[in-house]
């Protein structure tokens, strides 16, 4: 089902429950990444202490979903594909990331329509990350 209304203004940010809702999502996301043996390769790319990672991702998602641009306020500008191209991120790592995110999304008290919309939207930058990483590392 197509739900273009989530793309309007801050509708997605509101549907997620604002910054508190996004922090709960990100908390679950990194906890699952930490716990799941299937996500071990992904977890190894991250620092041992995930506190800063949690804040950065929640802040980024806030602006990305039409809410306050907390990431650029706190950390400056970021281009998601080229930032991630510092690592060799292939389809397997991308799938691990999206699987953790799908499970974290399923834990939130959100409508099915918003849950499906958000996961669909996240597949777009995930795909761009794989392409940018492939291009960068193919030249090496
Ligand atoms: C495709 C699979 C992905 C992998 C393997 C991946 C991996 C990583 C890793 C290893 C870090 C560094 C963590 C740290 O140092 O704290 C990171 C940071 C980050 N990722 Fe991803 N990521 C993926 C997808 C995404 C997507 C789809 C988004 C956005 C929608 C995203 C947003 C971010 C942000 C905002 C940061 C923090 C940047 C910073 O250090 O300032 N990532 N990611």
Backbone and ligand atoms as CSV (ligand in chain L), in Angstrom:
chain,resi,resn,atom,element,x,y,z
A,1,UNK,N,N,0.844,-1.201,0.000
A,1,UNK,CA,C,0.000,0.000,0.000
A,1,UNK,C,C,0.879,1.251,0.000
A,2,UNK,N,N,0.486,2.226,-0.789
A,2,UNK,CA,C,1.280,3.446,-0.873
A,2,UNK,C,C,0.774,4.445,0.168
A,3,UNK,N,N,1.695,5.028,0.928
A,3,UNK,CA,C,1.296,5.984,1.961
A,3,UNK,C,C,2.137,7.249,1.846
A,4,UNK,N,N,1.916,8.029,0.758
A,4,UNK,CA,C,2.758,9.187,0.520
A,4,UNK,C,C,2.620,10.248,1.601
A,5,UNK,N,N,1.528,10.202,2.389
A,5,UNK,CA,C,1.350,11.261,3.395
A,5,UNK,C,C,2.477,11.297,4.417
A,6,UNK,N,N,3.160,10.147,4.633
A,6,UNK,CA,C,4.263,10.150,5.603
A,6,UNK,C,C,5.435,11.009,5.135
A,7,UNK,N,N,5.474,11.289,3.823
A,7,UNK,CA,C,6.566,12.109,3.305
A,7,UNK,C,C,6.317,13.604,3.456
A,8,UNK,N,N,5.142,13.992,3.921
A,8,UNK,CA,C,4.798,15.419,4.017
A,8,UNK,C,C,5.253,16.044,5.331
A,9,UNK,N,N,5.974,17.143,5.219
A,9,UNK,CA,C,6.357,17.897,6.410
A,9,UNK,C,C,6.992,17.007,7.464
A,10,UNK,N,N,6.503,17.150,8.704
A,10,UNK,CA,C,7.081,16.324,9.773
A,10,UNK,C,C,6.174,15.151,10.142
A,11,UNK,N,N,5.328,14.714,9.180
A,11,UNK,CA,C,4.379,13.632,9.471
A,11,UNK,C,C,5.090,12.352,9.944
A,12,UNK,N,N,6.222,12.039,9.314
A,12,UNK,CA,C,6.939,10.813,9.720
A,12,UNK,C,C,7.539,10.974,11.106
A,13,UNK,N,N,8.089,12.135,11.358
A,13,UNK,CA,C,8.678,12.412,12.679
A,13,UNK,C,C,7.612,12.272,13.761
A,14,UNK,N,N,6.434,12.812,13.486
A,14,UNK,CA,C,5.337,12.705,14.460
A,14,UNK,C,C,4.881,11.247,14.609
A,15,UNK,N,N,4.778,10.540,13.490
A,15,UNK,CA,C,4.331,9.135,13.538
A,15,UNK,C,C,5.308,8.277,14.349
A,16,UNK,N,N,6.586,8.674,14.324
A,16,UNK,CA,C,7.603,7.915,15.067
A,16,UNK,C,C,7.573,8.230,16.560
A,17,UNK,N,N,6.782,9.235,16.938
A,17,UNK,CA,C,6.749,9.629,18.354
A,17,UNK,C,C,7.804,10.663,18.693
A,18,UNK,N,N,8.237,11.434,17.673
A,18,UNK,CA,C,9.219,12.488,17.914
A,18,UNK,C,C,10.572,11.930,18.325
A,19,UNK,N,N,11.388,12.772,18.918
A,19,UNK,CA,C,12.754,12.357,19.245
A,19,UNK,C,C,12.758,11.237,20.300
A,20,UNK,N,N,11.793,11.235,21.213
A,20,UNK,CA,C,11.757,10.159,22.214
A,20,UNK,C,C,11.483,8.810,21.545
A,21,UNK,N,N,10.554,8.813,20.582
A,21,UNK,CA,C,10.248,7.586,19.842
A,21,UNK,C,C,11.450,7.107,19.047
A,22,UNK,N,N,12.184,8.052,18.449
A,22,UNK,CA,C,13.361,7.678,17.657
A,22,UNK,C,C,14.484,7.161,18.549
A,23,UNK,N,N,14.616,7.746,19.730
A,23,UNK,CA,C,15.652,7.247,20.652
A,23,UNK,C,C,15.324,5.821,21.098
A,24,UNK,N,N,14.033,5.512,21.301
A,24,UNK,CA,C,13.654,4.139,21.671
A,24,UNK,C,C,13.962,3.173,20.520
A,25,UNK,N,N,13.665,3.604,19.294
A,25,UNK,CA,C,13.970,2.767,18.123
A,25,UNK,C,C,15.462,2.465,18.056
A,26,UNK,N,N,16.278,3.515,18.175
A,26,UNK,CA,C,17.726,3.371,18.036
A,26,UNK,C,C,18.311,2.539,19.183
A,27,UNK,N,N,17.749,2.723,20.368
A,27,UNK,CA,C,18.158,1.908,21.527
A,27,UNK,C,C,17.934,0.431,21.225
A,28,UNK,N,N,16.737,0.082,20.727
A,28,UNK,CA,C,16.425,-1.318,20.393
A,28,UNK,C,C,17.317,-1.810,19.250
A,29,UNK,N,N,17.519,-0.937,18.257
A,29,UNK,CA,C,18.332,-1.310,17.092
A,29,UNK,C,C,19.750,-1.730,17.511
A,30,UNK,N,N,20.415,-0.894,18.300
A,30,UNK,CA,C,21.791,-1.228,18.681
A,30,UNK,C,C,21.853,-2.368,19.696
A,31,UNK,N,N,20.814,-2.501,20.532
A,31,UNK,CA,C,20.780,-3.648,21.455
A,31,UNK,C,C,20.679,-4.949,20.660
A,32,UNK,N,N,19.805,-4.966,19.640
A,32,UNK,CA,C,19.666,-6.169,18.813
A,32,UNK,C,C,20.963,-6.458,18.074
A,33,UNK,N,N,21.600,-5.395,17.543
A,33,UNK,CA,C,22.874,-5.583,16.836
A,33,UNK,C,C,23.913,-6.199,17.778
A,34,UNK,N,N,23.892,-5.756,19.004
A,34,UNK,CA,C,24.833,-6.223,20.012
A,34,UNK,C,C,24.587,-7.684,20.386
A,35,UNK,N,N,23.307,-8.076,20.411
A,35,UNK,CA,C,22.930,-9.399,20.923
A,35,UNK,C,C,22.914,-10.498,19.861
A,36,UNK,N,N,22.665,-10.119,18.610
A,36,UNK,CA,C,22.378,-11.149,17.604
A,36,UNK,C,C,23.651,-11.706,16.978
A,37,UNK,N,N,23.873,-13.003,17.097
A,37,UNK,CA,C,25.048,-13.605,16.455
A,37,UNK,C,C,25.056,-13.342,14.944
A,38,UNK,N,N,23.879,-13.267,14.343
A,38,UNK,CA,C,23.813,-13.045,12.889
A,38,UNK,C,C,24.311,-11.663,12.485
A,39,UNK,N,N,24.421,-10.762,13.468
A,39,UNK,CA,C,24.869,-9.391,13.159
A,39,UNK,C,C,26.310,-9.149,13.606
A,40,UNK,N,N,27.041,-10.206,13.864
A,40,UNK,CA,C,28.390,-10.051,14.436
A,40,UNK,C,C,29.329,-9.244,13.539
A,41,UNK,N,N,29.304,-9.515,12.243
A,41,UNK,CA,C,30.209,-8.786,11.331
A,41,UNK,C,C,29.868,-7.294,11.343
A,42,UNK,N,N,28.592,-6.985,11.383
A,42,UNK,CA,C,28.137,-5.587,11.449
A,42,UNK,C,C,28.552,-4.950,12.771
A,43,UNK,N,N,28.354,-5.677,13.854
A,43,UNK,CA,C,28.693,-5.148,15.178
A,43,UNK,C,C,30.173,-4.802,15.274
A,44,UNK,N,N,30.990,-5.621,14.617
A,44,UNK,CA,C,32.450,-5.433,14.686
A,44,UNK,C,C,32.918,-4.153,14.015
A,45,UNK,N,N,32.127,-3.600,13.129
A,45,UNK,CA,C,32.498,-2.331,12.490
A,45,UNK,C,C,32.316,-1.164,13.448
A,46,UNK,N,N,31.524,-1.380,14.513
A,46,UNK,CA,C,31.162,-0.297,15.432
A,46,UNK,C,C,32.072,-0.262,16.654
A,47,UNK,N,N,32.158,0.917,17.290
A,47,UNK,CA,C,32.961,0.988,18.513
A,47,UNK,C,C,32.331,0.159,19.626
A,48,UNK,N,N,33.145,-0.191,20.617
A,48,UNK,CA,C,32.628,-1.010,21.712
A,48,UNK,C,C,31.509,-0.287,22.456
A,49,UNK,N,N,31.751,0.984,22.748
A,49,UNK,CA,C,30.737,1.790,23.432
A,49,UNK,C,C,29.842,2.444,22.377
A,50,UNK,N,N,28.555,2.095,22.421
A,50,UNK,CA,C,27.638,2.538,21.370
A,50,UNK,C,C,26.882,3.827,21.720
A,51,UNK,N,N,27.244,4.471,22.831
A,51,UNK,CA,C,26.478,5.645,23.275
A,51,UNK,C,C,26.475,6.753,22.214
A,52,UNK,N,N,27.658,7.063,21.665
A,52,UNK,CA,C,27.731,8.128,20.660
A,52,UNK,C,C,27.003,7.699,19.385
A,53,UNK,N,N,27.131,6.422,19.022
A,53,UNK,CA,C,26.448,5.918,17.824
A,53,UNK,C,C,24.938,6.092,17.968
A,54,UNK,N,N,24.431,5.804,19.164
A,54,UNK,CA,C,22.987,5.950,19.405
A,54,UNK,C,C,22.546,7.393,19.224
A,55,UNK,N,N,23.274,8.322,19.811
A,55,UNK,CA,C,22.875,9.727,19.703
A,55,UNK,C,C,22.928,10.186,18.245
A,56,UNK,N,N,23.983,9.811,17.541
A,56,UNK,CA,C,24.133,10.269,16.156
A,56,UNK,C,C,23.015,9.747,15.264
A,57,UNK,N,N,22.685,8.462,15.396
A,57,UNK,CA,C,21.650,7.905,14.518
A,57,UNK,C,C,20.283,8.494,14.851
A,58,UNK,N,N,19.962,8.646,16.135
A,58,UNK,CA,C,18.665,9.230,16.510
A,58,UNK,C,C,18.568,10.669,16.000
A,59,UNK,N,N,19.637,11.438,16.154
A,59,UNK,CA,C,19.645,12.832,15.692
A,59,UNK,C,C,19.508,12.901,14.178
A,60,UNK,N,N,20.206,11.981,13.483
A,60,UNK,CA,C,20.110,11.977,12.028
A,60,UNK,C,C,18.670,11.664,11.583
A,61,UNK,N,N,18.085,10.640,12.184
A,61,UNK,CA,C,16.731,10.227,11.782
A,61,UNK,C,C,15.720,11.334,12.045
A,62,UNK,N,N,15.948,12.133,13.089
A,62,UNK,CA,C,15.049,13.248,13.376
A,62,UNK,C,C,14.922,14.166,12.162
A,63,UNK,N,N,16.044,14.656,11.656
A,63,UNK,CA,C,16.014,15.550,10.497
A,63,UNK,C,C,15.556,14.841,9.234
A,64,UNK,N,N,15.987,13.590,9.087
A,64,UNK,CA,C,15.670,12.815,7.882
A,64,UNK,C,C,14.154,12.583,7.754
A,65,UNK,N,N,13.482,12.508,8.893
A,65,UNK,CA,C,12.030,12.266,8.891
A,65,UNK,C,C,11.231,13.567,9.007
A,66,UNK,N,N,11.893,14.703,8.790
A,66,UNK,CA,C,11.170,15.979,8.745
A,66,UNK,C,C,11.102,16.710,10.070
A,67,UNK,N,N,11.748,16.180,11.103
A,67,UNK,CA,C,11.763,16.843,12.402
A,67,UNK,C,C,12.969,17.763,12.535
A,68,UNK,N,N,13.288,18.182,13.757
A,68,UNK,CA,C,14.441,19.069,13.971
A,68,UNK,C,C,15.736,18.451,13.429
A,69,UNK,N,N,16.570,19.304,12.837
A,69,UNK,CA,C,17.816,18.814,12.225
A,69,UNK,C,C,18.907,18.719,13.293
A,70,UNK,N,N,18.719,17.791,14.188
A,70,UNK,CA,C,19.594,17.695,15.354
A,70,UNK,C,C,21.001,17.244,14.991
A,71,UNK,N,N,21.117,16.391,13.957
A,71,UNK,CA,C,22.451,15.904,13.608
A,71,UNK,C,C,23.320,17.065,13.127
A,72,UNK,N,N,22.794,17.868,12.170
A,72,UNK,CA,C,23.641,18.952,11.646
A,72,UNK,C,C,23.905,20.003,12.717
A,73,UNK,N,N,22.958,20.200,13.630
A,73,UNK,CA,C,23.199,21.151,14.731
A,73,UNK,C,C,24.354,20.696,15.623
A,74,UNK,N,N,24.379,19.395,15.904
A,74,UNK,CA,C,25.383,18.887,16.852
A,74,UNK,C,C,26.676,18.433,16.212
A,75,UNK,N,N,26.563,17.867,15.014
A,75,UNK,CA,C,27.726,17.180,14.436
A,75,UNK,C,C,28.154,17.725,13.076
A,76,UNK,N,N,27.375,18.624,12.485
A,76,UNK,CA,C,27.720,19.141,11.161
A,76,UNK,C,C,27.037,18.361,10.054
A,77,UNK,N,N,27.471,18.587,8.826
A,77,UNK,CA,C,26.774,17.950,7.707
A,77,UNK,C,C,27.344,16.552,7.455
A,78,UNK,N,N,26.527,15.708,6.849
A,78,UNK,CA,C,26.974,14.346,6.534
A,78,UNK,C,C,26.313,13.907,5.231
A,79,UNK,N,N,27.093,13.230,4.389
A,79,UNK,CA,C,26.538,12.564,3.204
A,79,UNK,C,C,26.616,11.067,3.520
A,80,UNK,N,N,25.453,10.465,3.709
A,80,UNK,CA,C,25.404,9.091,4.226
A,80,UNK,C,C,26.190,8.090,3.360
A,81,UNK,N,N,26.011,8.091,2.006
A,81,UNK,CA,C,26.752,7.076,1.227
A,81,UNK,C,C,28.262,7.250,1.313
A,82,UNK,N,N,28.761,8.488,1.125
A,82,UNK,CA,C,30.224,8.632,1.113
A,82,UNK,C,C,30.819,8.458,2.506
A,83,UNK,N,N,30.090,8.859,3.563
A,83,UNK,CA,C,30.581,8.606,4.921
A,83,UNK,C,C,30.821,7.107,5.133
A,84,UNK,N,N,29.845,6.296,4.717
A,84,UNK,CA,C,29.939,4.857,4.959
A,84,UNK,C,C,30.933,4.150,4.039
A,85,UNK,N,N,31.324,4.832,2.942
A,85,UNK,CA,C,32.241,4.180,1.992
A,85,UNK,C,C,33.629,3.968,2.591
A,86,UNK,N,N,33.874,4.505,3.800
A,86,UNK,CA,C,35.155,4.207,4.465
A,86,UNK,C,C,35.261,2.717,4.828
A,87,UNK,N,N,34.107,2.029,4.890
A,87,UNK,CA,C,34.114,0.585,5.150
A,87,UNK,C,C,33.695,-0.161,3.890
A,88,UNK,N,N,34.170,-1.390,3.712
A,88,UNK,CA,C,33.681,-2.192,2.586
A,88,UNK,C,C,32.326,-2.809,2.953
A,89,UNK,N,N,31.262,-2.095,2.662
A,89,UNK,CA,C,29.920,-2.555,3.052
A,89,UNK,C,C,29.261,-3.234,1.852
A,90,UNK,N,N,29.077,-4.535,1.970
A,90,UNK,CA,C,28.462,-5.302,0.883
A,90,UNK,C,C,27.001,-5.596,1.218
A,91,UNK,N,N,26.361,-6.369,0.338
A,91,UNK,CA,C,24.938,-6.660,0.518
A,91,UNK,C,C,24.675,-7.401,1.830
A,92,UNK,N,N,25.598,-8.273,2.232
A,92,UNK,CA,C,25.419,-9.035,3.477
A,92,UNK,C,C,25.366,-8.105,4.676
A,93,UNK,N,N,26.297,-7.140,4.744
A,93,UNK,CA,C,26.301,-6.199,5.874
A,93,UNK,C,C,25.067,-5.313,5.833
A,94,UNK,N,N,24.681,-4.912,4.639
A,94,UNK,CA,C,23.478,-4.091,4.490
A,94,UNK,C,C,22.241,-4.867,4.968
A,95,UNK,N,N,22.181,-6.147,4.621
A,95,UNK,CA,C,21.047,-6.971,5.065
A,95,UNK,C,C,21.044,-7.122,6.589
A,96,UNK,N,N,22.242,-7.257,7.177
A,96,UNK,CA,C,22.303,-7.358,8.644
A,96,UNK,C,C,21.769,-6.079,9.285
A,97,UNK,N,N,22.167,-4.946,8.727
A,97,UNK,CA,C,21.708,-3.640,9.251
A,97,UNK,C,C,20.185,-3.545,9.122
A,98,UNK,N,N,19.667,-3.868,7.937
A,98,UNK,CA,C,18.216,-3.756,7.710
A,98,UNK,C,C,17.435,-4.778,8.547
A,99,UNK,N,N,18.006,-5.956,8.763
A,99,UNK,CA,C,17.323,-6.958,9.600
A,99,UNK,C,C,17.218,-6.474,11.045
A,100,UNK,N,N,18.301,-5.913,11.575
A,100,UNK,CA,C,18.249,-5.353,12.935
A,100,UNK,C,C,17.219,-4.228,12.995
A,101,UNK,N,N,17.217,-3.407,11.952
A,101,UNK,CA,C,16.278,-2.289,11.937
A,101,UNK,C,C,14.832,-2.800,11.829
A,102,UNK,N,N,14.593,-3.821,10.997
A,102,UNK,CA,C,13.239,-4.376,10.863
A,102,UNK,C,C,12.749,-4.911,12.209
A,103,UNK,N,N,13.640,-5.590,12.938
A,103,UNK,CA,C,13.244,-6.127,14.247
A,103,UNK,C,C,13.006,-5.020,15.257
A,104,UNK,N,N,13.838,-3.986,15.200
A,104,UNK,CA,C,13.659,-2.859,16.123
A,104,UNK,C,C,12.355,-2.125,15.814
A,105,UNK,N,N,12.074,-1.942,14.547
A,105,UNK,CA,C,10.832,-1.266,14.149
A,105,UNK,C,C,9.630,-2.070,14.649
A,106,UNK,N,N,9.723,-3.396,14.542
A,106,UNK,CA,C,8.598,-4.253,14.966
A,106,UNK,C,C,8.320,-4.133,16.466
A,107,UNK,N,N,9.305,-3.680,17.235
A,107,UNK,CA,C,9.103,-3.527,18.687
A,107,UNK,C,C,8.423,-2.205,19.049
A,108,UNK,N,N,8.302,-1.288,18.084
A,108,UNK,CA,C,7.743,0.028,18.402
A,108,UNK,C,C,6.213,-0.006,18.312
A,109,UNK,N,N,5.549,0.877,19.061
A,109,UNK,CA,C,4.073,0.886,19.080
A,109,UNK,C,C,3.508,1.665,17.899
A,110,UNK,N,N,3.941,1.331,16.693
A,110,UNK,CA,C,3.585,2.106,15.519
A,110,UNK,C,C,2.545,1.373,14.675
A,111,UNK,N,N,1.856,2.119,13.811
A,111,UNK,CA,C,0.931,1.485,12.879
A,111,UNK,C,C,1.741,0.656,11.889
A,112,UNK,N,N,1.091,-0.383,11.360
A,112,UNK,CA,C,1.762,-1.211,10.349
A,112,UNK,C,C,2.143,-0.363,9.153
A,113,UNK,N,N,1.268,0.586,8.799
A,113,UNK,CA,C,1.539,1.430,7.626
A,113,UNK,C,C,2.826,2.220,7.827
A,114,UNK,N,N,3.007,2.811,9.000
A,114,UNK,CA,C,4.228,3.593,9.222
A,114,UNK,C,C,5.459,2.681,9.326
A,115,UNK,N,N,5.300,1.557,10.003
A,115,UNK,CA,C,6.420,0.616,10.140
A,115,UNK,C,C,6.918,0.170,8.761
A,116,UNK,N,N,5.986,-0.151,7.875
A,116,UNK,CA,C,6.363,-0.607,6.532
A,116,UNK,C,C,6.969,0.538,5.722
A,117,UNK,N,N,6.406,1.713,5.877
A,117,UNK,CA,C,6.907,2.887,5.159
A,117,UNK,C,C,8.350,3.177,5.565
A,118,UNK,N,N,8.613,3.179,6.853
A,118,UNK,CA,C,9.944,3.532,7.340
A,118,UNK,C,C,10.990,2.533,6.842
A,119,UNK,N,N,10.662,1.256,6.921
A,119,UNK,CA,C,11.628,0.247,6.469
A,119,UNK,C,C,11.891,0.388,4.961
A,120,UNK,N,N,10.822,0.680,4.218
A,120,UNK,CA,C,10.977,0.865,2.761
A,120,UNK,C,C,11.883,2.068,2.487
A,121,UNK,N,N,11.687,3.146,3.225
A,121,UNK,CA,C,12.511,4.345,3.025
A,121,UNK,C,C,13.976,4.076,3.358
A,122,UNK,N,N,14.214,3.300,4.413
A,122,UNK,CA,C,15.593,3.044,4.837
A,122,UNK,C,C,16.362,2.182,3.834
A,123,UNK,N,N,15.621,1.414,3.030
A,123,UNK,CA,C,16.297,0.587,2.020
A,123,UNK,C,C,16.998,1.446,0.980
A,124,UNK,N,N,16.517,2.674,0.784
A,124,UNK,CA,C,17.091,3.549,-0.259
A,124,UNK,C,C,18.523,3.963,0.105
A,125,UNK,N,N,18.756,4.601,1.272
A,125,UNK,CA,C,20.145,4.916,1.608
A,125,UNK,C,C,21.004,3.665,1.807
A,126,UNK,N,N,20.413,2.582,2.304
A,126,UNK,CA,C,21.193,1.346,2.486
A,126,UNK,C,C,21.752,0.871,1.140
A,127,UNK,N,N,20.923,0.946,0.114
A,127,UNK,CA,C,21.353,0.537,-1.230
A,127,UNK,C,C,22.443,1.480,-1.754
A,128,UNK,N,N,22.279,2.781,-1.485
A,128,UNK,CA,C,23.286,3.760,-1.955
A,128,UNK,C,C,24.625,3.548,-1.245
A,129,UNK,N,N,24.546,3.146,0.024
A,129,UNK,CA,C,25.773,2.878,0.780
A,129,UNK,C,C,26.546,1.732,0.127
A,130,UNK,N,N,25.843,0.659,-0.226
A,130,UNK,CA,C,26.501,-0.500,-0.844
A,130,UNK,C,C,27.159,-0.091,-2.159
A,131,UNK,N,N,26.444,0.722,-2.944
A,131,UNK,CA,C,27.005,1.157,-4.240
A,131,UNK,C,C,28.231,2.046,-4.042
A,132,UNK,N,N,28.126,3.015,-3.113
A,132,UNK,CA,C,29.250,3.939,-2.881
A,132,UNK,C,C,30.459,3.183,-2.360
A,133,UNK,N,N,30.217,2.213,-1.481
A,133,UNK,CA,C,31.302,1.431,-0.918
A,133,UNK,C,C,31.959,0.579,-2.012
A,134,UNK,N,N,31.120,0.007,-2.871
A,134,UNK,CA,C,31.634,-0.828,-3.969
A,134,UNK,C,C,32.511,0.020,-4.891
A,135,UNK,N,N,32.044,1.228,-5.213
A,135,UNK,CA,C,32.821,2.107,-6.095
A,135,UNK,C,C,34.150,2.487,-5.457
A,136,UNK,N,N,34.092,2.866,-4.190
A,136,UNK,CA,C,35.317,3.305,-3.502
A,136,UNK,C,C,36.340,2.174,-3.421
A,137,UNK,N,N,35.862,0.986,-3.037
A,137,UNK,CA,C,36.817,-0.096,-2.789
A,137,UNK,C,C,37.244,-0.811,-4.070
A,138,UNK,N,N,36.453,-0.633,-5.135
A,138,UNK,CA,C,36.855,-1.207,-6.419
A,138,UNK,C,C,38.072,-0.473,-6.965
A,139,UNK,N,N,38.204,0.824,-6.602
A,139,UNK,CA,C,39.323,1.626,-7.119
A,139,UNK,C,C,40.615,1.359,-6.350
A,140,UNK,N,N,40.449,0.809,-5.162
A,140,UNK,CA,C,41.636,0.660,-4.288
A,140,UNK,C,C,42.605,-0.366,-4.869
L,1,LIG,C1,C,23.815,-0.344,4.924
L,1,LIG,C2,C,24.209,-0.774,6.098
L,1,LIG,C3,C,24.897,0.105,7.109
L,1,LIG,C4,C,26.057,-0.175,7.756
L,1,LIG,C5,C,26.875,-1.451,7.606
L,1,LIG,C6,C,26.357,0.935,8.622
L,1,LIG,C7,C,27.474,1.026,9.450
L,1,LIG,C8,C,27.802,2.121,10.204
L,1,LIG,C9,C,28.987,2.212,11.043
L,1,LIG,C10,C,30.031,1.136,11.210
L,1,LIG,C11,C,28.964,3.420,11.631
L,1,LIG,C12,C,30.012,4.001,12.618
L,1,LIG,C13,C,29.485,3.891,14.021
L,1,LIG,C14,C,30.213,4.790,14.947
L,1,LIG,O1,O,31.408,5.048,14.791
L,1,LIG,O2,O,29.558,5.272,15.867
L,1,LIG,C15,C,27.782,4.103,11.183
L,1,LIG,C16,C,27.416,5.358,11.566
L,1,LIG,C17,C,26.288,6.015,11.129
L,1,LIG,N1,N,25.333,5.524,10.280
L,1,LIG,FE1,FE,25.370,3.738,9.377
L,1,LIG,N2,N,25.376,1.874,8.487
L,1,LIG,C18,C,24.461,1.426,7.580
L,1,LIG,C19,C,23.313,2.066,7.182
L,1,LIG,C20,C,22.920,3.324,7.579
L,1,LIG,C21,C,21.736,4.007,7.104
L,1,LIG,C22,C,20.738,3.421,6.114
L,1,LIG,C23,C,21.718,5.224,7.714
L,1,LIG,C24,C,20.733,6.358,7.610
L,1,LIG,C25,C,19.495,6.236,7.213
L,1,LIG,C26,C,22.893,5.300,8.568
L,1,LIG,C27,C,23.223,6.380,9.372
L,1,LIG,C28,C,24.361,6.486,10.124
L,1,LIG,C29,C,24.725,7.669,10.905
L,1,LIG,C30,C,23.943,8.981,10.989
L,1,LIG,C31,C,25.932,7.365,11.532
L,1,LIG,C32,C,26.756,8.283,12.463
L,1,LIG,C33,C,27.732,9.101,11.625
L,1,LIG,C34,C,28.808,9.788,12.452
L,1,LIG,O3,O,29.711,9.113,12.961
L,1,LIG,O4,O,28.751,11.022,12.582
L,1,LIG,N3,N,23.584,4.129,8.457
L,1,LIG,N4,N,27.094,3.290,10.310
